[in-house]
Amino acid sequence: MTTAPTMTTTSQHSAHPPPIDELMARVEELGPRFRSRMRALDTEPAFPSENFAEAREAGLHKLCVPREFGGMGLWQPGNYSDWYRLLERLAYWDTNTAQLLQVHNHAAGIIAWHATDAQRDYFMPRIADGAFCASLGSEAHLYENGAERLESELSKADGGYRLTARKGFASVAAVATYLMVWAAVEGDGPYAMRMVFAVVDKESDGVELLDDWQMLGMRSTISCGVKFNNVFIPDDHVVGEPGGWVTGDPRTFSCAYAANHIGSAQAAFDFIAGYVKDRDDLNGSEVVRVRLGRMDAKLFAARACLQATAARLDRGEDPDSVEADAVRTMHLAKDAVLSIPYEGFDLLGARACHERYPLGQMMRDARTFTLHFRDDLYVERLAELALGQGFSAKGGRGGSTPFEGTIAQLGQAHAGA
């Protein structure tokens, strides 16, 4: 097991990262190509391998890799805002590719944060050189009904652990070198307080990717299920102390999801506005103009909240308080990305449903992506805060981790186990 780093390790792999404006320019150069492939990848469906190759060439695979290993060091203390700016623009061009790069970079950032110095020296150069990471947390299975239960456990073995489990929604697994599995070590305490990260080589004996991805939207993510049948994981591939994600890491995923939704909503809005602009019967309608104006205001509100919340993260403010703002931001971003494409069909008419236009896929992708966590779970937590019941960034369903209770409650249960 390992302890959370101070992130001050020096390394022979140091490199000066490109400035954020240069990375944004690379996104703008690649973006139109990503957009041009969206329909074919959705129809197949197929993983956006060409997009990933181009993203890797542009350095977009090491955004959350520490700077001492040649990365941008994003999603780290003081360095959040640029991460969300990049994600928003990636999602503007293709929400699927943006989500996949988001998952990979988050996994890289988690490994960097929780690993020992030796583990970082092993994993970070390989990731910076192009080894992609999937993040496997969900245990909601596509062909089963019932509540999701996190049950994957690591069993101690000579020199490491054994894992027998099944995970779902394994984005990036199709091209990953490493499968970063959220799993608990054996014990009786709350799952959240026993959880670590098992970094599994995808080619390990006993790893099986399932052909189970037939979805309404987000088709090109190929977020398949994965089975682990008595897979051996050496000690040095188990990252983090038990419970470290809850007790020792202030970060969440909420603002990243919001950034993706805002970028996707902006893309839908721009398509709708461009269509209206070319039709005198539409652009001359006061009703149409009013509805476009409301869409514009929704986008402004969601983006302003994202920027304000990211600034609070950059300043290192209280994680629980900031996550409450992140949840508010997520609610506004979800509303924008779900309502704008849907309402757009009312404005544009039946021809906008034709597959030569992107609006239908944008709507399907948004409907699928926003179900990572149901919006009612988010806003219920805000109501609990308003009613004086408190708010925990890492405890409570509907946030970045599906753990019941506050961190204090989880810790007390663990101490009494």
C-alpha positions in Angstrom: 0.0 0.0 0.0 1.1 3.6 -0.5 0.7 7.1 0.8 -0.5 10.2 -1.0 2.5 12.1 -2.4 3.6 15.7 -1.8 4.0 16.0 -5.6 7.5 17.4 -5.2 9.4 14.4 -6.7 12.1 15.4 -9.2 12.7 13.1 -12.2 15.0 12.6 -15.1 11.9 12.7 -17.3 11.3 16.4 -16.6 10.2 18.5 -19.6 8.8 21.9 -20.0 5.1 21.6 -20.8 3.5 23.7 -23.6 1.5 26.8 -22.5 -2.2 26.4 -22.3 -2.9 28.6 -25.3 -0.8 26.3 -27.4 -2.7 23.3 -26.2 -6.0 25.1 -26.9 -4.8 25.8 -30.4 -4.0 22.1 -30.9 -7.6 21.3 -29.8 -9.0 23.8 -32.3 -6.8 22.3 -35.1 -7.9 18.7 -34.3 -11.5 19.5 -33.5 -13.0 19.7 -37.0 -11.5 16.4 -37.8 -13.0 14.9 -34.7 -16.4 16.3 -35.7 -16.1 15.0 -39.2 -15.7 11.4 -37.9 -18.5 11.5 -35.4 -21.3 10.1 -37.5 -19.3 7.1 -38.9 -18.0 6.2 -35.5 -21.5 6.3 -34.1 -23.0 4.3 -36.9 -20.4 1.5 -36.7 -20.0 1.9 -33.7 -16.2 2.1 -33.4 -13.7 3.4 -31.0 -12.2 6.7 -32.2 -8.7 5.3 -32.6 -7.7 7.9 -35.2 -8.7 10.7 -32.8 -6.7 9.1 -30.0 -3.6 8.8 -32.2 -3.9 12.5 -33.1 -4.6 13.5 -29.5 -1.5 11.6 -28.3 0.6 13.3 -31.0 -0.7 16.6 -29.7 0.1 15.8 -26.1 -3.5 15.6 -24.9 -2.9 12.2 -23.2 -0.7 13.7 -20.5 -2.7 16.7 -19.4 -2.9 15.3 -15.8 0.5 13.8 -15.7 2.8 15.8 -13.3 5.0 18.4 -14.9 8.2 16.7 -13.8 7.3 13.8 -16.1 6.6 16.1 -19.1 2.8 16.5 -18.4 0.7 19.7 -17.9 0.1 19.0 -14.2 -3.6 19.8 -14.6 -6.3 18.6 -12.1 -3.8 19.4 -9.3 -3.9 22.0 -6.6 -3.8 25.4 -8.1 -4.2 24.1 -11.7 -7.8 23.2 -12.3 -9.3 25.9 -14.5 -7.3 25.1 -17.6 -8.3 21.5 -17.4 -11.9 22.4 -17.7 -11.3 24.9 -20.5 -9.6 22.2 -22.5 -12.4 19.6 -21.8 -15.1 22.1 -22.8 -13.5 22.7 -26.2 -12.8 19.0 -26.8 -16.5 18.3 -26.1 -17.5 21.1 -28.4 -16.0 19.1 -31.2 -16.9 15.5 -30.0 -18.3 14.7 -26.6 -17.3 11.0 -27.0 -13.6 11.7 -27.6 -13.6 14.3 -24.9 -15.1 11.9 -22.4 -12.5 9.2 -23.2 -9.6 11.6 -22.9 -11.2 12.8 -19.6 -11.3 9.3 -18.2 -7.7 8.5 -19.2 -6.3 11.8 -17.8 -8.3 11.4 -14.6 -6.9 7.9 -14.2 -3.3 9.2 -14.8 -3.9 12.0 -12.2 -5.2 9.5 -9.6 -2.2 7.2 -10.0 0.1 10.2 -9.8 -1.5 11.5 -6.7 -1.7 8.3 -4.7 1.4 6.4 -5.9 4.7 6.1 -4.1 7.7 7.8 -5.6 8.8 4.4 -7.1 5.4 3.8 -8.6 5.3 7.2 -10.1 8.7 6.7 -11.6 7.4 3.5 -13.1 3.9 4.5 -14.4 4.3 8.2 -15.3 6.9 7.9 -18.0 5.0 5.0 -19.6 1.8 7.1 -19.6 3.6 10.1 -20.9 4.9 8.0 -23.7 1.4 7.0 -24.7 0.2 4.1 -22.5 -3.5 4.8 -22.1 -5.5 4.1 -18.8 -9.1 3.0 -18.3 -10.8 3.7 -15.0 -13.1 0.8 -13.8 -15.3 1.8 -11.0 -18.9 1.0 -11.9 -20.4 -2.4 -11.1 -23.7 -1.6 -12.8 -24.1 -4.3 -15.4 -25.9 -3.8 -18.7 -27.9 -7.1 -18.8 -29.0 -7.1 -15.1 -31.5 -5.1 -13.2 -31.1 -3.9 -9.6 -29.2 -1.4 -7.5 -25.4 -1.1 -8.1 -23.3 -2.5 -5.3 -19.6 -2.0 -5.1 -18.3 -5.4 -4.1 -14.9 -6.0 -5.9 -12.3 -7.0 -3.4 -8.6 -7.8 -3.6 -7.6 -11.1 -1.9 -4.0 -11.2 -0.5 -1.6 -13.6 -2.3 2.1 -14.1 -2.2 3.7 -11.0 -3.7 0.4 -9.2 -4.4 -3.3 -9.8 -4.7 -5.8 -11.8 -6.6 -8.9 -10.2 -8.2 -12.1 -11.9 -9.3 -14.7 -9.3 -10.3 -16.8 -7.8 -13.1 -16.8 -4.1 -13.8 -19.0 -2.2 -16.3 -18.8 1.0 -18.4 -15.0 0.6 -18.9 -14.3 3.6 -21.1 -10.9 3.6 -22.8 -10.5 -0.2 -22.1 -10.5 -0.8 -25.9 -7.1 0.8 -26.3 -5.8 0.9 -22.7 -2.5 -0.5 -21.5 -3.6 -0.2 -17.9 -7.0 -0.9 -16.3 -7.2 1.1 -13.1 -9.6 -0.9 -11.0 -11.4 0.7 -8.0 -11.4 -2.2 -5.5 -11.3 -2.8 -1.8 -8.8 -4.8 0.2 -10.3 -7.6 2.3 -11.9 -6.5 5.6 -15.1 -5.6 7.5 -15.1 -1.8 7.4 -17.0 0.4 4.9 -16.1 -0.3 1.3 -15.0 3.4 0.8 -12.5 3.1 3.7 -10.9 -0.1 2.2 -10.8 1.1 -1.4 -7.5 1.3 -3.3 -6.6 1.4 -7.0 -5.3 -1.8 -8.7 -3.4 -0.9 -11.9 -3.9 -4.0 -14.0 -2.0 -4.7 -17.2 -4.7 -5.4 -19.7 -2.8 -8.3 -21.2 -2.7 -10.1 -17.8 -4.0 -13.7 -17.7 -7.7 -13.8 -16.7 -8.7 -10.3 -18.1 -11.6 -10.5 -20.5 -13.2 -7.5 -22.3 -16.9 -8.1 -22.9 -18.8 -7.4 -26.2 -21.8 -5.7 -24.5 -21.9 -2.1 -25.7 -25.1 -1.5 -27.6 -26.3 1.9 -26.4 -28.6 4.8 -27.3 -25.7 7.3 -27.3 -22.0 7.6 -26.6 -21.6 4.7 -28.9 -18.0 5.3 -30.0 -16.7 5.2 -26.4 -17.1 1.4 -26.5 -17.4 1.5 -22.7 -17.6 -2.3 -22.4 -17.7 -4.5 -19.3 -14.6 -6.3 -18.1 -14.3 -9.6 -16.2 -11.3 -10.4 -14.0 -10.9 -14.1 -13.3 -8.4 -14.7 -10.5 -6.1 -12.1 -12.0 -2.8 -11.6 -10.2 -1.8 -8.0 -9.3 1.7 -7.5 -7.9 2.1 -5.4 -4.8 3.7 -2.6 -6.7 0.7 -2.3 -9.0 -1.7 -1.5 -6.1 -1.8 2.2 -5.6 -2.9 4.2 -2.6 -3.7 3.6 1.1 -7.1 2.1 1.9 -9.7 4.8 1.9 -7.2 7.4 0.5 -9.6 8.6 -2.2 -12.1 9.6 0.4 -9.8 10.9 3.2 -6.7 12.1 1.4 -7.8 13.4 -2.0 -9.8 16.6 -2.3 -10.6 16.1 -6.0 -13.9 15.0 -7.7 -15.1 14.6 -11.2 -18.1 16.9 -11.1 -16.6 19.9 -12.8 -15.1 17.8 -15.6 -18.5 16.3 -16.4 -20.0 19.8 -16.3 -17.3 21.1 -18.7 -18.1 18.3 -21.2 -21.8 19.0 -21.0 -21.3 22.7 -21.5 -19.1 22.1 -24.6 -21.7 19.8 -26.1 -24.5 22.2 -25.4 -22.5 25.0 -27.1 -22.0 22.8 -30.1 -25.7 22.1 -30.4 -26.6 25.8 -29.9 -24.1 26.9 -32.6 -25.7 24.4 -35.0 -29.2 25.6 -34.2 -28.2 29.3 -34.5 -26.4 28.6 -37.9 -29.5 26.8 -39.2 -31.8 29.6 -38.2 -29.5 32.2 -39.6 -29.8 30.6 -43.1 -33.6 30.6 -43.0 -35.5 33.9 -43.3 -38.7 32.3 -42.1 -37.0 31.3 -38.9 -34.6 34.2 -38.2 -37.5 36.6 -38.7 -39.6 34.9 -36.0 -39.7 36.6 -32.7 -40.6 33.3 -31.0 -37.5 31.7 -32.4 -35.3 34.6 -31.4 -36.6 34.6 -27.9 -36.0 30.9 -27.5 -32.5 31.2 -28.9 -31.8 34.0 -26.4 -32.9 31.8 -23.5 -30.6 29.1 -24.7 -27.7 31.6 -24.8 -28.5 32.6 -21.2 -28.5 29.0 -20.0 -25.1 28.5 -21.5 -23.8 31.7 -19.9 -25.1 30.7 -16.5 -23.6 27.2 -16.6 -20.2 28.4 -17.9 -20.0 31.3 -15.4 -20.7 28.8 -12.6 -18.0 26.4 -13.9 -15.5 29.2 -14.1 -16.3 30.5 -10.6 -16.1 26.9 -9.1 -12.8 26.2 -10.9 -11.4 29.4 -9.5 -12.4 28.3 -6.0 -10.6 25.0 -6.6 -7.5 26.9 -7.8 -7.5 28.9 -4.6 -7.6 25.7 -2.5 -10.9 26.5 -0.7 -12.8 24.0 1.4 -13.5 20.9 -0.7 -17.0 20.3 0.7 -18.1 23.8 0.1 -16.6 23.9 -3.4 -18.2 20.5 -4.3 -21.6 22.0 -3.4 -20.9 24.6 -6.1 -19.7 21.9 -8.5 -23.0 20.1 -8.0 -24.9 23.3 -8.7 -22.8 23.7 -11.8 -23.5 20.1 -12.9 -27.2 20.7 -12.5 -27.1 23.8 -14.7 -24.8 22.1 -17.3 -27.1 19.0 -17.5 -30.1 21.3 -18.0 -28.4 23.1 -20.9 -27.1 20.0 -22.7 -30.4 18.1 -22.4 -32.8 21.0 -23.2 -30.9 22.8 -26.0 -30.7 20.0 -28.6 -34.3 18.8 -27.7 -35.8 22.2 -28.0 -33.8 22.8 -31.2 -35.9 20.3 -33.0 -39.0 22.4 -32.2 -37.3 25.4 -33.8 -35.8 23.7 -36.9 -38.5 21.2 -37.8 -38.3 17.6 -39.2 -35.5 18.2 -41.6 -33.1 18.7 -38.7 -33.7 15.0 -37.8 -31.9 13.9 -40.9 -28.7 12.1 -40.2 -26.7 14.5 -42.3 -27.1 16.9 -39.4 -25.5 16.3 -36.0 -28.3 17.4 -33.8 -29.9 13.9 -33.4 -26.6 12.3 -32.3 -25.9 15.3 -30.0 -29.2 14.7 -28.3 -28.6 10.9 -27.9 -25.1 11.4 -26.6 -26.3 14.0 -24.1 -29.1 11.8 -22.9 -26.8 8.9 -22.3 -23.8 10.8 -20.9 -25.9 12.8 -18.3 -27.0 9.5 -16.7 -23.6 8.9 -15.0 -25.5 10.3 -12.0 -29.2 11.2 -12.0 -29.9 14.9 -11.6 -32.4 14.3 -8.9 -29.7 12.8 -6.7 -27.6 15.9 -7.2 -30.3 18.4 -6.4 -31.5 16.4 -3.4 -28.1 16.8 -1.9 -28.3 20.5 -2.4 -31.7 20.5 -0.6 -30.2 18.6 2.3 -27.5 21.3 2.6 -30.2 24.0 2.5 -32.0 22.2 5.3 -29.0 22.2 7.5 -28.1 18.5 7.0 -24.6 19.2 5.8 -22.7 18.2 2.6 -19.7 16.0 2.0 -17.8 16.0 -1.3 -17.0 12.3 -1.1 -19.9 11.0 0.9 -23.4 10.9 -0.6 -24.9 9.4 -3.7 -25.1 11.6 -6.7 -21.6 12.9 -6.4 -18.3 11.7 -7.8 -18.3 8.5 -5.6 -21.4 6.6 -4.7 -20.7 6.3 -0.9 -23.5 6.8 1.6 -22.8 9.1 4.5 -20.2 11.8 5.2 -16.5 11.3 5.5 -16.8 11.5 9.3 -19.5 8.9 9.4 -17.5 6.6 7.1 -14.4 7.1 9.3 -16.3 6.4 12.5 -17.7 3.2 11.0 -14.2 2.2 9.9 -12.7 2.9 13.3 -15.4 0.8 15.0 -15.1 -2.2 12.6 
